[in-house]
């Protein structure tokens, strides 16, 4: 009999032996370098650092830990019905991700949670592999945009909350600010109605842009039926809040122009049609 050679990937990651402080330090420093390079306007350096971070072993470790241990969704399976619960399984998952095998994203699993208004909010739960990849990609994409986001943007931001927004409004109301009004708006179905084309234009030539587009177009499965997704970002994915912020970036400038237009109208200053368009 002829012997058959089987290529078996040996597990090299010992999950219980990982030095998490060292891994966090490596990822934090790379993210800081991306942030500083963005502020300095060196786009080529930013892209090289983003590629380096997405291939970083430390980034893969932290992403798997977040998905399979820290997040509450670690106990919820996607369409693949796969959960990673043991240290051995987590180590094997890290080894698989370090191979950088081409991956075709799976559709998300549609689940519903009840809101305070008793309405149901749809969530899209990606599979384990997609969640880990999204965490890896987010760590590389986020510091680039954090260097550009507007100062008055508080939703889904690092170290920010609604309390910071309330404090900002309170301080503005007392100070001699040039802003005389506050907009309170609720974007109906924000995550579900984000257009893919403008979002991808904003993301630009980010190294993992094709993978992000595949996540957006992967569709979802609801009660065993597959549906296409021509718009929207699956609410429930790790990278989804960041993508929503990218899509909404520039709102402050638009509102400033709206305030300026309101001032012109109040002062009865005559504007040409081209002037109104320039304000937007």
C-alpha positions as a Markdown table, in Angstrom:
| # | Residue | x | y | z |
|---|---|---|---|---|
| 1 | Unk | 0.0 | 0.0 | 0.0 |
| 2 | Unk | 1.1 | 3.5 | -0.8 |
| 3 | Unk | 1.3 | 5.8 | 2.2 |
| 4 | Unk | -0.7 | 9.0 | 2.0 |
| 5 | Unk | 0.7 | 12.2 | 3.2 |
| 6 | Unk | -1.9 | 14.3 | 5.0 |
| 7 | Unk | -1.2 | 18.0 | 5.7 |
| 8 | Unk | -2.4 | 18.7 | 9.2 |
| 9 | Unk | -2.0 | 22.1 | 10.7 |
| 10 | Unk | -0.4 | 21.8 | 14.2 |
| 11 | Unk | -1.8 | 24.0 | 16.9 |
| 12 | Unk | 1.0 | 26.3 | 18.0 |
| 13 | Unk | -1.0 | 28.8 | 20.2 |
| 14 | Unk | -1.3 | 27.9 | 23.8 |
| 15 | Unk | -4.2 | 30.1 | 24.9 |
| 16 | Unk | -3.6 | 29.9 | 28.6 |
| 17 | Unk | 0.1 | 31.0 | 28.1 |
| 18 | Unk | -0.7 | 34.2 | 26.1 |
| 19 | Unk | 0.8 | 37.3 | 27.7 |
| 20 | Unk | -2.2 | 39.7 | 27.2 |
| 21 | Unk | -0.4 | 42.8 | 28.4 |
| 22 | Unk | 2.3 | 42.4 | 25.8 |
| 23 | Unk | -0.3 | 41.8 | 23.0 |
| 24 | Unk | -2.3 | 44.8 | 24.1 |
| 25 | Unk | 0.8 | 47.0 | 24.1 |
| 26 | Unk | 1.7 | 46.0 | 20.6 |
| 27 | Unk | -1.7 | 46.7 | 19.2 |
| 28 | Unk | -2.0 | 50.0 | 21.1 |
| 29 | Unk | 1.3 | 51.2 | 19.8 |
| 30 | Unk | 0.4 | 50.4 | 16.2 |
| 31 | Unk | -2.9 | 52.1 | 16.6 |
| 32 | Unk | -1.2 | 55.2 | 18.0 |
| 33 | Unk | 1.2 | 55.2 | 15.0 |
| 34 | Unk | -1.7 | 55.1 | 12.6 |
| 35 | Unk | -3.4 | 58.0 | 14.4 |
| 36 | Unk | -0.2 | 60.1 | 14.3 |
| 37 | Unk | 0.5 | 59.3 | 10.7 |
| 38 | Unk | -3.0 | 60.3 | 9.8 |
| 39 | Unk | -2.6 | 63.6 | 11.6 |
| 40 | Unk | 0.7 | 64.1 | 9.8 |
| 41 | Unk | -0.9 | 63.5 | 6.4 |
| 42 | Unk | 1.3 | 60.5 | 5.5 |
| 43 | Unk | -1.3 | 58.3 | 3.8 |
| 44 | Unk | 1.3 | 55.9 | 2.4 |
| 45 | Unk | 2.6 | 55.3 | 5.9 |
| 46 | Unk | -0.9 | 54.9 | 7.2 |
| 47 | Unk | -1.7 | 52.1 | 4.7 |
| 48 | Unk | 1.5 | 50.3 | 5.5 |
| 49 | Unk | 0.8 | 50.4 | 9.2 |
| 50 | Unk | -2.8 | 49.2 | 8.7 |
| 51 | Unk | -1.5 | 46.2 | 6.7 |
| 52 | Unk | 1.0 | 45.5 | 9.4 |
| 53 | Unk | -1.6 | 45.7 | 12.1 |
| 54 | Unk | -4.0 | 43.4 | 10.3 |
| 55 | Unk | -1.3 | 40.8 | 10.0 |
| 56 | Unk | -0.2 | 41.3 | 13.6 |
| 57 | Unk | -0.3 | 38.1 | 15.7 |
| 58 | Unk | -1.2 | 40.2 | 18.7 |
| 59 | Unk | -4.1 | 41.8 | 16.9 |
| 60 | Unk | -5.4 | 38.3 | 16.0 |
| 61 | Unk | -5.1 | 37.2 | 19.6 |
| 62 | Unk | -7.0 | 40.2 | 21.0 |
| 63 | Unk | -9.7 | 39.9 | 18.4 |
| 64 | Unk | -10.3 | 36.2 | 19.1 |
| 65 | Unk | -10.4 | 37.0 | 22.8 |
| 66 | Unk | -12.9 | 39.8 | 22.3 |
| 67 | Unk | -15.2 | 37.7 | 20.1 |
| 68 | Unk | -15.1 | 34.4 | 22.0 |
| 69 | Unk | -14.7 | 35.6 | 25.6 |
| 70 | Unk | -15.4 | 39.2 | 26.3 |
| 71 | Unk | -18.4 | 40.0 | 24.2 |
| 72 | Unk | -21.9 | 39.0 | 25.3 |
| 73 | Unk | -22.5 | 37.7 | 21.8 |
| 74 | Unk | -19.9 | 35.0 | 22.3 |
| 75 | Unk | -22.7 | 32.7 | 23.4 |
| 76 | Unk | -24.7 | 33.4 | 20.2 |
| 77 | Unk | -24.0 | 31.4 | 17.1 |
| 78 | Unk | -24.4 | 32.7 | 13.5 |
| 79 | Unk | -25.6 | 30.8 | 10.5 |
| 80 | Unk | -22.7 | 28.4 | 10.9 |
| 81 | Unk | -24.0 | 27.3 | 14.3 |
| 82 | Unk | -20.4 | 27.4 | 15.6 |
| 83 | Unk | -19.3 | 28.5 | 19.1 |
| 84 | Unk | -15.8 | 28.6 | 20.4 |
| 85 | Unk | -15.8 | 27.9 | 24.1 |
| 86 | Unk | -12.6 | 26.2 | 25.2 |
| 87 | Unk | -9.0 | 27.4 | 25.3 |
| 88 | Unk | -7.9 | 24.7 | 22.9 |
| 89 | Unk | -10.6 | 25.8 | 20.3 |
| 90 | Unk | -9.6 | 29.5 | 20.7 |
| 91 | Unk | -5.9 | 28.6 | 20.1 |
| 92 | Unk | -6.9 | 26.6 | 17.0 |
| 93 | Unk | -8.9 | 29.6 | 15.7 |
| 94 | Unk | -6.0 | 31.9 | 16.2 |
| 95 | Unk | -3.8 | 29.5 | 14.2 |
| 96 | Unk | -6.4 | 29.4 | 11.4 |
| 97 | Unk | -6.6 | 33.2 | 11.2 |
| 98 | Unk | -2.8 | 33.6 | 11.1 |
| 99 | Unk | -2.8 | 31.5 | 7.8 |
| 100 | Unk | -4.6 | 34.4 | 6.0 |
| 101 | Unk | -6.6 | 31.9 | 4.0 |
| 102 | Unk | -9.0 | 33.7 | 1.5 |
| 103 | Unk | -12.4 | 33.9 | 3.1 |
| 104 | Unk | -15.9 | 34.4 | 1.6 |
| 105 | Unk | -18.1 | 36.1 | 4.2 |
| 106 | Unk | -21.3 | 34.2 | 5.2 |
| 107 | Unk | -24.7 | 35.9 | 5.5 |
| 108 | Unk | -25.6 | 37.1 | 9.0 |
| 109 | Unk | -28.3 | 35.5 | 11.1 |
| 110 | Unk | -31.3 | 37.8 | 11.7 |
| 111 | Unk | -32.6 | 37.9 | 15.2 |
| 112 | Unk | -34.9 | 40.4 | 17.0 |
| 113 | Unk | -34.7 | 42.1 | 20.3 |
| 114 | Unk | -37.5 | 44.0 | 22.0 |
| 115 | Unk | -37.0 | 47.8 | 22.4 |
| 116 | Unk | -38.3 | 49.9 | 25.3 |
| 117 | Unk | -41.1 | 51.0 | 22.9 |
| 118 | Unk | -42.1 | 47.3 | 22.6 |
| 119 | Unk | -41.1 | 47.3 | 18.9 |
| 120 | Unk | -38.6 | 44.7 | 17.6 |
| 121 | Unk | -35.2 | 45.8 | 16.6 |
| 122 | Unk | -33.5 | 43.5 | 14.0 |
| 123 | Unk | -29.9 | 42.4 | 14.6 |
| 124 | Unk | -27.5 | 40.7 | 12.2 |
| 125 | Unk | -25.3 | 38.1 | 13.9 |
| 126 | Unk | -22.2 | 37.2 | 11.8 |
| 127 | Unk | -20.5 | 33.9 | 12.1 |
| 128 | Unk | -17.5 | 33.4 | 14.4 |
| 129 | Unk | -14.8 | 33.8 | 11.6 |
| 130 | Unk | -16.5 | 37.0 | 10.3 |
| 131 | Unk | -16.7 | 38.5 | 13.8 |
| 132 | Unk | -13.0 | 37.8 | 14.4 |
| 133 | Unk | -12.0 | 39.3 | 11.0 |
| 134 | Unk | -14.2 | 42.3 | 11.7 |
| 135 | Unk | -12.4 | 42.9 | 15.0 |
| 136 | Unk | -9.1 | 42.6 | 13.2 |
| 137 | Unk | -10.0 | 45.0 | 10.5 |
| 138 | Unk | -11.7 | 47.5 | 12.9 |
| 139 | Unk | -8.5 | 47.8 | 14.9 |
| 140 | Unk | -6.7 | 49.0 | 11.8 |
| 141 | Unk | -9.5 | 51.2 | 10.4 |
| 142 | Unk | -10.6 | 52.9 | 13.6 |
| 143 | Unk | -7.5 | 55.0 | 14.5 |
| 144 | Unk | -7.4 | 56.4 | 11.0 |
| 145 | Unk | -10.9 | 57.8 | 11.3 |
| 146 | Unk | -10.6 | 58.7 | 15.0 |
| 147 | Unk | -8.0 | 61.2 | 13.7 |
| 148 | Unk | -10.6 | 62.8 | 11.4 |
| 149 | Unk | -13.9 | 62.5 | 13.2 |
| 150 | Unk | -15.6 | 65.7 | 14.3 |
| 151 | Unk | -15.1 | 66.8 | 17.9 |
| 152 | Unk | -18.9 | 66.8 | 18.5 |
| 153 | Unk | -19.3 | 63.2 | 17.5 |
| 154 | Unk | -20.0 | 61.0 | 20.5 |
| 155 | Unk | -21.9 | 58.0 | 19.4 |
| 156 | Unk | -19.9 | 54.7 | 19.2 |
| 157 | Unk | -16.6 | 56.6 | 19.9 |
| 158 | Unk | -13.7 | 55.4 | 22.1 |
| 159 | Unk | -14.0 | 56.8 | 25.6 |
| 160 | Unk | -17.2 | 58.8 | 24.8 |
| 161 | Unk | -20.8 | 58.4 | 25.8 |
| 162 | Unk | -24.1 | 60.3 | 25.8 |
| 163 | Unk | -23.1 | 61.9 | 29.1 |
| 164 | Unk | -20.2 | 63.7 | 27.3 |
| 165 | Unk | -22.7 | 65.0 | 24.7 |
| 166 | Unk | -25.0 | 66.2 | 27.5 |
| 167 | Unk | -22.1 | 68.0 | 29.2 |
| 168 | Unk | -21.0 | 69.6 | 26.0 |
| 169 | Unk | -24.6 | 71.0 | 25.4 |
| 170 | Unk | -24.7 | 72.2 | 29.0 |
| 171 | Unk | -21.3 | 74.1 | 28.6 |
| 172 | Unk | -22.3 | 75.5 | 25.3 |
| 173 | Unk | -25.6 | 76.9 | 26.7 |
| 174 | Unk | -23.6 | 78.8 | 29.4 |
| 175 | Unk | -20.7 | 80.0 | 27.3 |
| 176 | Unk | -20.7 | 82.8 | 24.7 |
| 177 | Unk | -20.8 | 80.3 | 21.8 |
| 178 | Unk | -21.4 | 81.1 | 18.2 |
| 179 | Unk | -23.8 | 78.2 | 18.0 |
| 180 | Unk | -27.3 | 79.2 | 19.1 |
| 181 | Unk | -29.3 | 76.0 | 18.6 |
| 182 | Unk | -29.1 | 72.3 | 19.1 |
| 183 | Unk | -30.4 | 69.7 | 16.7 |
| 184 | Unk | -32.1 | 66.7 | 18.3 |
| 185 | Unk | -32.7 | 64.1 | 15.5 |
| 186 | Unk | -33.4 | 60.4 | 15.3 |
| 187 | Unk | -32.4 | 58.8 | 12.0 |
| 188 | Unk | -35.1 | 56.3 | 11.3 |
| 189 | Unk | -33.5 | 52.9 | 10.4 |
| 190 | Unk | -30.1 | 54.4 | 10.3 |
| 191 | Unk | -28.2 | 51.1 | 10.1 |
| 192 | Unk | -30.6 | 49.6 | 7.6 |
| 193 | Unk | -30.6 | 52.6 | 5.1 |
| 194 | Unk | -26.9 | 53.4 | 4.7 |
| 195 | Unk | -25.9 | 53.4 | 1.1 |
| 196 | Unk | -23.0 | 51.2 | 0.2 |
| 197 | Unk | -21.5 | 53.2 | -2.6 |
| 198 | Unk | -20.9 | 56.5 | -0.7 |
| 199 | Unk | -19.7 | 54.5 | 2.3 |
| 200 | Unk | -17.1 | 52.7 | 0.2 |
| 201 | Unk | -16.0 | 55.9 | -1.4 |
| 202 | Unk | -15.4 | 57.3 | 2.0 |
| 203 | Unk | -13.4 | 54.2 | 3.0 |
| 204 | Unk | -11.2 | 54.8 | -0.1 |
| 205 | Unk | -8.2 | 52.5 | -0.7 |
| 206 | Unk | -8.2 | 50.9 | 2.7 |
| 207 | Unk | -6.3 | 47.5 | 2.4 |
| 208 | Unk | -9.4 | 45.5 | 3.4 |
| 209 | Unk | -12.0 | 47.5 | 1.5 |
| 210 | Unk | -13.0 | 44.5 | -0.6 |
| 211 | Unk | -13.7 | 42.4 | 2.5 |
| 212 | Unk | -15.8 | 45.2 | 4.0 |
| 213 | Unk | -17.9 | 45.4 | 0.8 |
| 214 | Unk | -18.4 | 41.6 | 0.9 |
| 215 | Unk | -19.7 | 41.9 | 4.5 |
| 216 | Unk | -22.1 | 44.6 | 3.4 |
| 217 | Unk | -23.4 | 42.5 | 0.5 |
| 218 | Unk | -23.4 | 39.1 | 2.2 |
| 219 | Unk | -27.1 | 39.2 | 2.9 |
| 220 | Unk | -29.0 | 37.8 | 5.9 |
| 221 | Unk | -31.0 | 34.7 | 6.8 |
| 222 | Unk | -34.3 | 35.2 | 8.6 |
| 223 | Unk | -36.2 | 32.1 | 9.7 |
| 224 | Unk | -34.4 | 30.0 | 7.1 |
| 225 | Unk | -34.9 | 32.3 | 4.2 |
| 226 | Unk | -32.0 | 34.2 | 2.5 |
| 227 | Unk | -32.4 | 37.9 | 1.7 |
| 228 | Unk | -30.0 | 40.1 | -0.3 |
| 229 | Unk | -28.7 | 43.4 | 1.2 |
| 230 | Unk | -28.5 | 46.2 | -1.3 |
| 231 | Unk | -28.1 | 48.8 | 1.4 |
| 232 | Unk | -27.5 | 49.1 | 5.1 |
| 233 | Unk | -25.0 | 47.8 | 7.7 |
| 234 | Unk | -25.9 | 44.7 | 9.7 |
| 235 | Unk | -26.6 | 46.0 | 13.2 |
| 236 | Unk | -24.9 | 43.5 | 15.4 |
| 237 | Unk | -21.5 | 43.2 | 13.6 |
| 238 | Unk | -18.4 | 44.4 | 15.5 |
| 239 | Unk | -17.4 | 46.8 | 12.7 |
| 240 | Unk | -20.9 | 48.1 | 12.0 |
| 241 | Unk | -20.9 | 51.1 | 14.5 |
| 242 | Unk | -17.6 | 52.3 | 13.0 |
| 243 | Unk | -19.0 | 52.1 | 9.5 |
| 244 | Unk | -22.1 | 54.0 | 10.6 |
| 245 | Unk | -19.9 | 56.8 | 12.0 |
| 246 | Unk | -18.0 | 56.9 | 8.7 |
| 247 | Unk | -21.2 | 57.2 | 6.8 |
| 248 | Unk | -22.4 | 60.1 | 9.1 |
| 249 | Unk | -19.1 | 61.9 | 9.1 |
| 250 | Unk | -19.5 | 65.5 | 7.9 |
| 251 | Unk | -22.8 | 66.1 | 9.6 |
| 252 | Unk | -21.5 | 68.9 | 11.8 |
| 253 | Unk | -20.2 | 70.8 | 8.7 |
| 254 | Unk | -23.6 | 70.4 | 7.0 |
| 255 | Unk | -25.4 | 71.7 | 10.1 |
| 256 | Unk | -23.0 | 74.6 | 10.3 |
| 257 | Unk | -23.8 | 75.5 | 6.7 |
| 258 | Unk | -27.5 | 75.1 | 7.6 |
| 259 | Unk | -27.1 | 77.6 | 10.4 |
| 260 | Unk | -25.3 | 80.0 | 8.1 |
| 261 | Unk | -28.1 | 79.7 | 5.6 |
| 262 | Unk | -30.6 | 80.4 | 8.4 |
| 263 | Unk | -28.6 | 83.5 | 9.3 |
| 264 | Unk | -28.7 | 84.8 | 5.7 |
| 265 | Unk | -32.4 | 84.2 | 5.5 |
| 266 | Unk | -33.0 | 85.9 | 8.9 |
| 267 | Unk | -31.0 | 88.9 | 7.8 |
| 268 | Unk | -32.8 | 89.0 | 4.5 |
| 269 | Unk | -29.5 | 88.8 | 2.6 |
| 270 | Unk | -30.1 | 87.9 | -1.1 |
| 271 | Unk | -28.3 | 84.8 | -2.2 |
| 272 | Unk | -27.8 | 83.5 | -5.7 |
| 273 | Unk | -28.7 | 79.8 | -6.3 |
| 274 | Unk | -25.0 | 78.9 | -6.7 |
| 275 | Unk | -24.3 | 80.4 | -3.3 |
| 276 | Unk | -26.9 | 78.2 | -1.7 |
| 277 | Unk | -25.4 | 75.1 | -3.3 |
| 278 | Unk | -22.0 | 76.0 | -2.1 |
| 279 | Unk | -23.2 | 76.1 | 1.5 |
| 280 | Unk | -24.0 | 72.4 | 1.1 |
